[in-house]
Amino acid sequence: MPTDTPTALNTAPNFHEAGRRFFRDFSPGDEFYEQLIDAHNGLSDEQSEALNARLILLLANHIGDLKVLREALQAARQTD
């Protein structure tokens, strides 16, 4: 994503949990990643893909801002 274009998408680490303090900024992100991997344990490839699809739709609905979602789609397609 070009840096000279105003963006609504936050790509900086932004994981947090109300009422909790973390020693390092990356700790809550690591915790989420571990939970994501655990959610896939024991699933077939098809079940895992369905879980990912449902999660994407749930989070997209939570975000709700179409500008942010468009920017996220563009950023996710970049392979650089």
CORCOR-V449640 format. One record per backbone hydrogen bond with DSSP energy under -0.5 kcal/mol. NH is the residue of the N-H (numbers start at 0). CO is the residue of the C=O. If there is no record, write none. Layout:
# CORCOR-V449640
nh->NH co->CO
nh->NH co->CO
This chain:
# CORCOR-V449640
nh->4 co->1
nh->10 co->8
nh->19 co->16
nh->26 co->23
nh->29 co->25
nh->30 co->26
nh->31 co->27
nh->32 co->28
nh->33 co->29
nh->34 co->30
nh->35 co->31
nh->36 co->32
nh->37 co->33
nh->38 co->34
nh->39 co->35
nh->39 co->36
nh->40 co->36
nh->40 co->37
nh->42 co->39
nh->47 co->43
nh->48 co->44
nh->49 co->45
nh->50 co->46
nh->51 co->47
nh->52 co->48
nh->53 co->49
nh->54 co->50
nh->55 co->51
nh->56 co->52
nh->57 co->53
nh->58 co->54
nh->59 co->55
nh->60 co->56
nh->61 co->57
nh->62 co->58
nh->63 co->59
nh->64 co->62
nh->65 co->63
nh->68 co->64
nh->69 co->65
nh->70 co->66
nh->71 co->67
nh->72 co->68
nh->73 co->69
nh->74 co->70
nh->75 co->71
nh->76 co->72
nh->77 co->73
nh->77 co->74
